[in-house]
Each structure stands twice: as C-alpha cells, then as structure tokens.
Amino acid sequence: MSVSASLDESTVTAQPGGEADIALQVLNSGDTVEECRFEVVGPCAAWTTVEPASLSLYPGATGTATVTLRPPRSWEIAPGDTPLGLRVVPTSDRNQTVVLERGVTILPFTEVTSELVPRGSSGTWRGRHKVAIDSRGNTPVTVGLSARGATERARLGFEATELTIPPGQAKFAALKVRPAKRLWRGTPVTHPFQVMVTPQAEEGHDPYEPVVLDGSYEQQAILPRWLPRVLAVAVLVAAVLVGLWFALLRPTVRSAAREAITPQAVESAARQADKERNAEEQKGGQQGGQQGGGQKGAGGGDSKQGGSGGSGGDASQSPGGDASAAPGGAGGSAIATSARVQVRDRVGGGSAQETAYQVPEGKTLQLTDIVVQNPQGDAGTLVISSDDGQLLNLALENFRDSDYHFVTPIEVRAKGTVTISVSCREVGKPVKAPTPSQCSESLFLGGKLAPSKETNG
C-alpha cells in the first residue's frame, strides 16, 4: 500500500455548540506523486470537516490535515462516546483507501426555556395559568417551581412543584391564584406575581440561574357593575309586555274565543235552551190547571170561564197549533230553531244559490244568529237574503269565520225563505292541504219560530 494515515489518539471531548480539532497525518510511501481526498463517515459526518479537503504528496513525503468537530447545540446530539470514521482515498487507486476510526466524547448540556400562559388572567373566584417548560438540552432535566406574590392579598400554588423533562420535550404546570378576600362589588383589584423555574444542577456543577416569569391576576367583583342596569331594563321590558298584553293580545284572545263559537256549538246550545224552556212551560201549565179547577169548584162556574180567567189556557186552541204555547197566552210561545247549509261554486261561472231556511205556514222566523264560514280562504262575494231583501253582503277574502247576533230579531214572514248566494272569484288554499277545485262556504242560522201575527189576529 503506497498511502498510510493515522489520527491523533489523545482523548477528544466536544461541547455542543463548541469546536474540537484532531490532527491527521498522511504518508506517501510510493514512488509516484499521490493525491489523497478525505471523507468523514458515521454519526459525526454532518458536523465534521477536514482542512484541507485533499493533500498532494511526493514519494516519501508526509502531509498533515486537521479534522474539526462542530457539534450543534441541539437536543438531538446525544451525550457520550460517539464514533468518528474517516476515509483517506488515493485518487490514483480507490482500492487503496485507508479507513480510520476512533471515538469522540460529546458533553451533556442543559438549556431550559419557560413561558407563562396567559400572562394575565381575570375572574371572580380565582385565576388560572399554565407554565410551559421546554428542555432544549441533550440530557433530562429536573426543574423546581415556585411562585410569590407582590402582596399577601393573593395565594399562589402549583399542582406539582417539581417536573422532570426529557430532552427536546415540553411539559406544563398548572398554577392557581386565589384572592385572600372576596370582592363583592367595586373596582377590580390587580394582583401581580412572579414565577421561578429553577433547573437542578448535578453534583459538582454550579447551580443554574432561575428563569423568572412575571404575571398578574385581576380580581373581578362578584356583583357586576352592569347588574342594576339589567334589572332596570328587565322591569321596563316587563312593563312593555304587560302593556302589549292588555293593548293587543288580550283583545285578540277574546276575538279568537268568539270565533271559536262554531255553528254546531250554537245549535247545540239552542237545543238545550229549548228543552229547558219546554220543561218550565209544562210545569207552569200543570200549576195553572190546578188553580183553574179550584176556582170552578168554589164558584160553580163554567170550565171555559175558569180557563179564560186563569193561567192554564188550552194549548190546542193556539192558532199555530204549537204544543209548547205558554199557558193563558193568546198566541203561544216561540220555539227555537236552526238551519245549516253549504254552498259550492266554481270560478268563472254564475253565482250559486241555496235556500237555507223556509218558514212554515202560520209561523214567523225571528232570526237572531247568523254564522258564516270560509274555511278555505276563498275570494269572492257572499250574499244572505230574505224575501224583504239583502241581510248581509260580505267579501269572502275579509274573513274565515264571522258571526252576527241581533238583539232585535230579523223577522221573516210565513212561507218566506232565507237564501245564500256565493260568487267565486278565486279558490283559496288551506294550510298543508291540496288546493280545492271550487269555493265552499257554510251558513248557520239560529232563531225562534213564533206564531205569525196574522194568525194571532
């Protein structure tokens, strides 16, 4: 072999972030000029250089180069013995490459950074912070945690006062700040404090300087300053709501209650009142008959005379032939009656007309209640008429349910009729239902049938 090389065998230690040199000697034992190149291999190759990068040697000459180690100050550079490899490559014959190996000692180092998150907190009962601690050294480090306040008005405490952090990692320590006294109301109080993060040094090493972090906690009042304003606004809103209820909602509820009186309910109530009235009239007839009989027995007069003078007249003699006529009354009593009719009409055609009620012969209809319904929301015209003319002329689009009650009844003479006429202009559409093909309206009539005045005369 024409080329030989050797490295200095003395102990070499390298501090991360520092520099260390190793001497390299190369001998050309051949009989021709030889150029040699140097290649660093192994874990140290990324941060090791050789100066000069190559040597040109005459036969029998010796050259010297310097191997420089510059390990970076990083947690990725593990401490301890690290192998270093170096190749001496002759340019004339690569097969004559010389490989040199030795060890290099990497020293451990400790570097700690920390941060208080957040630096300022606020709250009513306590403040919460976290201390973030990063170990940027290449060896595990144990840190001690402590905190102190600027005054004695706040108590500070860590969940753990000591942490061990592996190289290249970070850990968090929770810090709570509690006020010594409660603040019920008034201006917030600020409590400044300091946090000390102290790495523990190994035996034989100088102690590390602690990392000091400044923070603050703002103690808020338990009763916030905006509470009186909110209470005043709440009272004002309550007063407005009460005013809206009496001004708008209450009349609407009453109107809805009146509209809830459907024709069926009116008809049922009329029938029930008629039954009660008939029962009272029968009871009064019985009492009148008893009184008339007593007068006949006492005076010996005619039964017809007693009947005309008492309150128990003959029901069969009433001109209308009504069995429920009032005792002793000349014309008898009225009977409650009702009727209901539905009218359908298509768009574009003539008006559709239906007879709602025809008054019997010898009777007079005393009309007191009219209820009309437009359940589909149709548009058009609805006319209710009697023989004497129109009673109501309504636009369908103005109502869904409408009822009319008359203190003075509308009288319809014997054999007269009450009719409803509908002229459909547009068919409505019920909610969540298919659109009907034609308009549809309903009419309910309520009143009493009384003997006609002509019959009474």
Stockholm file with secondary structure:
# STOCKHOLM 1.0

chainA/1-457         MSVSASLDESTVTAQPGGEADIALQVLNSGDTVEECRFEVVGPCAAWTTVEPASLSLYPGATGTATVTLRPPRSWEIAPGDTPLGLRVVPTSDRNQTVVLERGVTILPFTEVTSELVPRGSSGTWRGRHKVAIDSRGNTPVTVGLSARGATERARLGFEATELTIPPGQAKFAALKVRPAKRLWRGTPVTHPFQVMVTPQAEEGHDPYEPVVLDGSYEQQAILPRWLPRVLAVAVLVAAVLVGLWFALLRPTVRSAAREAITPQAVESAARQADKERNAEEQKGGQQGGQQGGGQKGAGGGDSKQGGSGGSGGDASQSPGGDASAAPGGAGGSAIATSARVQVRDRVGGGSAQETAYQVPEGKTLQLTDIVVQNPQGDAGTLVISSDDGQLLNLALENFRDSDYHFVTPIEVRAKGTVTISVSCREVGKPVKAPTPSQCSESLFLGGKLAPSKETNG
#=GR chainA/1-457 SS CCEEEEECCSCCEECTTSCEEEEEEEEECSSSCEEEEEEEESTTGGGEEEESSEEEECTTCEEEEEEEECCCSSTTSCCEEEEEEEEEEESSCGGGCEEEEEEEEECCCCCEEEEEESSEEEESSCEEEEEEEEECSSSCEEEEEEEEESSSSEEEEESCSEEEECTTCEEEEEEEEEESSCCCSSSCEEEEEEEEEEECCCTTSCCCCCEEEEEEEEECCSSCTTHHHHHHHHHHHHHHHHHHIIIIIHHHHHHHHHHTCCHHHHHHHHHHHHHHHHHHHHHHHHHHHHHHHHHHHHHCCCHHHHHHHSSCCCGGGSTTCCTTCCTTCSSCCCEEEEEEEEEEECTTSCCEEEEEEECCTTEEEEEEEEEEECTTCCEEEEEEEETTEEEEEEEGGGCSEEEEEEEEEEEECTTCEEEEEEEEEECCCCTTSCCCSSEEEEEEEEEEEEECHHHHC
#=GC SS_cons         CCEEEEECCSCCEECTTSCEEEEEEEEECSSSCEEEEEEEESTTGGGEEEESSEEEECTTCEEEEEEEECCCSSTTSCCEEEEEEEEEEESSCGGGCEEEEEEEEECCCCCEEEEEESSEEEESSCEEEEEEEEECSSSCEEEEEEEEESSSSEEEEESCSEEEECTTCEEEEEEEEEESSCCCSSSCEEEEEEEEEEECCCTTSCCCCCEEEEEEEEECCSSCTTHHHHHHHHHHHHHHHHHHIIIIIHHHHHHHHHHTCCHHHHHHHHHHHHHHHHHHHHHHHHHHHHHHHHHHHHHCCCHHHHHHHSSCCCGGGSTTCCTTCCTTCSSCCCEEEEEEEEEEECTTSCCEEEEEEECCTTEEEEEEEEEEECTTCCEEEEEEEETTEEEEEEEGGGCSEEEEEEEEEEEECTTCEEEEEEEEEECCCCTTSCCCSSEEEEEEEEEEEEECHHHHC
//
